C-alpha cells in the first residue's frame, strides 16, 4: 500500500509541473502577440531612386620599354672569312645511255581506191512450165471414133508427145505408145493437133517460149 501511494504522489507532482509550464507558455505567447503586432498609423510609401554608374577609371599609363643600345663591335672582334667564287660557262653533264632499236619494217603499199559498183537488184524469175488449157478429155468427143476401127472392133490406149508453139497451139505430135491400131493412133494425133490448146511456157523474164510435153493416155473403147 505504501508503494501505491508513492506512485500516486509522483503522478500528481508531474501533472502539476506540466500545468505550470503550459500556463507560462500561454502567458508568454499572449504578451509577445500584443507587443509585436502593433498597428502602423502612417502608410508605407516606396520610391525608386536611380543609381548612377560609377565613373570609369582613367587608362592605366604604361611606361615605354627602354631599349639599351648595343655597343658596336670593334675591328678586332669581327672575323672576315674569304669566299672563293668559281665561275664557269659549261653546262652540267649527266651520264647518258644510248639504246639502239631495230629498224621498222616498211609500211605496206596503200591500195588504190576502187570505184563503187552498186550490186544488181535481185530479179524475180517469171519462168513456168507448159500447162493444158481446159479439160483434155473434151479434145476427143464420142463421135470422133474412127469408123474403120469401129467396124474392126479395135480398142486400146495411145500415148503421144506434142510440141507447142509460143501461141499455145500444137505444132507437132508423135505417138510414144501405140494402141495396136493405126487408125486409133492417127486419130489421137489428129484430134490433139486440131483441138489441143495450152498455156505456153515462159522464161525467167516472162516471155512465152516453145516447149514439148507428154499428154495423158488416151483410151479408146466401144460402147
C-alpha positions in Angstrom: 0.0 0.0 0.0 2.9 2.4 0.7 4.3 1.7 -2.8 1.0 2.5 -4.4 0.7 5.8 -2.6 4.2 6.8 -3.5 3.4 6.2 -7.3 0.2 8.3 -7.0 2.1 11.2 -5.4 4.7 11.2 -8.2 2.0 11.3 -10.9 0.3 14.3 -9.1 3.6 16.1 -8.9 4.4 15.5 -12.6 0.9 16.7 -13.7 1.3 19.9 -11.6 4.7 20.7 -13.2 3.2 20.2 -16.7 0.3 22.5 -16.0 2.7 25.2 -14.7 4.8 25.0 -17.8 1.7 25.2 -20.1 0.4 28.3 -18.3 3.8 30.0 -18.5 4.0 29.3 -22.3 0.5 30.7 -22.9 1.3 33.8 -20.9 4.4 34.4 -22.9 2.7 33.9 -26.3 -0.1 36.3 -25.4 2.3 39.0 -24.2 4.5 38.8 -27.3 1.5 38.9 -29.6 0.4 42.2 -28.0 3.8 43.8 -28.3 4.9 42.6 -31.7 1.8 43.1 -33.8 1.2 46.8 -33.1 -0.7 48.8 -35.9 1.3 51.2 -38.0 -0.6 54.5 -38.4 1.3 56.2 -41.4 1.1 54.4 -44.8 4.3 53.0 -46.2 5.5 54.9 -49.4 8.1 53.4 -51.8 10.2 55.3 -54.3 12.7 54.2 -57.0 16.0 56.0 -56.7 18.2 55.8 -59.8 21.7 54.6 -59.1 24.4 56.4 -61.1 27.1 54.3 -62.7 30.4 54.8 -61.1 32.9 56.8 -63.3 35.3 54.7 -65.4 38.9 54.8 -64.1 41.4 56.6 -66.2 43.5 54.4 -68.6 46.5 53.0 -67.0 49.7 54.6 -68.1 52.2 52.0 -69.0 55.8 53.2 -69.3 57.6 52.6 -72.6 60.2 49.9 -72.6 63.7 51.2 -72.6 65.9 49.7 -75.3 69.5 49.6 -74.4 71.9 50.4 -77.3 74.2 47.6 -78.1 77.8 48.5 -78.3 79.3 48.4 -81.8 81.8 45.6 -82.2 85.3 46.8 -82.7 87.6 45.7 -85.6 89.3 43.2 -83.5 86.0 41.5 -82.7 85.0 41.0 -86.4 86.3 37.9 -88.2 86.2 38.0 -92.0 86.1 34.7 -93.9 87.1 34.8 -97.5 84.7 33.1 -100.1 86.2 31.5 -103.2 83.9 32.0 -106.3 84.2 29.6 -109.2 82.9 31.0 -112.5 82.2 28.6 -115.4 80.1 28.7 -118.6 79.9 24.9 -119.1 76.6 23.2 -118.5 76.5 20.3 -116.1 76.9 16.9 -117.7 75.0 13.8 -116.8 75.6 10.1 -117.7 73.6 9.1 -120.8 72.7 5.6 -122.2 72.1 5.0 -125.9 69.6 2.4 -126.9 69.5 1.1 -130.5 66.2 -0.3 -131.8 65.9 -2.5 -134.9 64.6 -0.6 -138.0 60.8 -0.8 -138.5 59.5 -2.9 -141.4 58.4 -1.0 -144.4 54.8 0.1 -144.5 52.6 -1.9 -146.9 51.6 0.0 -150.0 48.3 1.9 -149.8 45.7 0.2 -152.0 44.2 2.3 -154.8 40.6 3.2 -154.2 38.2 1.2 -156.3 35.1 2.7 -157.8 31.9 1.7 -156.0 29.8 -0.6 -158.1 26.2 -0.9 -157.0 25.1 -4.5 -156.8 22.4 -5.6 -159.2 18.9 -5.7 -157.8 17.6 -9.3 -157.2 15.4 -10.4 -160.1 12.2 -12.4 -159.7 12.1 -15.3 -162.1 8.8 -15.5 -164.1 9.6 -18.9 -165.6 6.9 -21.5 -165.7 6.1 -24.8 -167.5 3.6 -25.7 -170.2 0.1 -26.3 -169.0 -3.0 -27.6 -170.8 -5.9 -25.2 -171.2 -9.2 -26.7 -170.2 -10.1 -30.4 -169.8 -8.0 -32.7 -172.0 -11.0 -35.2 -172.3 -13.0 -32.7 -174.4 -10.4 -32.9 -177.1 -11.8 -36.3 -178.1 -15.6 -36.3 -178.5 -17.7 -39.5 -178.7 -18.4 -39.1 -182.4 -14.7 -38.9 -183.2 -14.2 -42.7 -183.1 -12.6 -43.8 -186.3 -15.2 -45.7 -188.5 -12.7 -48.3 -189.7 -11.6 -49.0 -186.1 -15.2 -49.2 -185.0 -16.0 -51.7 -187.7 -13.0 -53.7 -186.8 -13.9 -53.5 -183.1 -10.5 -52.1 -182.2 -9.8 -50.7 -178.8 -6.7 -49.6 -176.8 -4.7 -46.8 -175.2 -2.5 -44.3 -177.0 0.3 -42.1 -175.6 1.5 -39.1 -177.5 4.1 -36.3 -177.1 3.4 -32.9 -178.6 5.4 -29.7 -179.5 3.6 -26.5 -178.5 4.5 -23.1 -180.0 4.6 -19.7 -178.3 0.9 -19.2 -179.1 -0.2 -22.3 -177.2 -1.1 -24.4 -180.3 0.2 -27.9 -181.1 2.7 -27.8 -184.0 3.8 -31.5 -183.9 2.5 -34.8 -182.5 4.3 -38.2 -182.0 3.0 -41.5 -180.8 5.1 -42.7 -177.9 2.9 -45.8 -177.0 0.7 -47.4 -179.7 -2.7 -48.9 -179.1 -2.0 -51.6 -181.8 -4.4 -50.0 -184.3 -3.1 -47.4 -186.8 -6.5 -45.7 -187.1 -6.7 -45.1 -183.4 -3.1 -43.8 -183.3 -3.7 -41.4 -186.2 -7.0 -40.2 -184.8 -5.3 -39.4 -181.5 -2.6 -37.1 -183.1 -5.1 -35.6 -185.5 -7.6 -34.6 -182.7 -4.8 -33.4 -180.4 -3.4 -31.1 -183.1 -6.8 -29.7 -184.0 -8.4 -29.3 -180.6 -5.4 -29.1 -178.2 -4.8 -25.7 -176.5 -2.1 -24.9 -174.0 -0.8 -22.0 -171.9 2.7 -21.6 -173.3 5.8 -22.0 -171.2 7.6 -18.8 -170.2 11.2 -18.0 -169.5 12.6 -16.1 -166.5 11.6 -12.7 -168.0 8.0 -13.9 -168.6 8.3 -14.2 -172.4 6.5 -17.2 -173.9 8.7 -20.0 -175.3 8.1 -23.1 -177.4 8.2 -26.4 -175.4 7.4 -30.1 -175.5 5.2 -32.1 -173.2 3.6 -35.6 -172.9 -0.2 -36.0 -172.7 -2.2 -38.3 -170.6 -3.0 -41.7 -172.1 -6.0 -41.6 -174.5 -8.2 -44.7 -174.0 -10.4 -45.7 -177.0 -13.3 -48.0 -176.1 -16.5 -49.0 -177.9 -19.9 -48.5 -176.3 
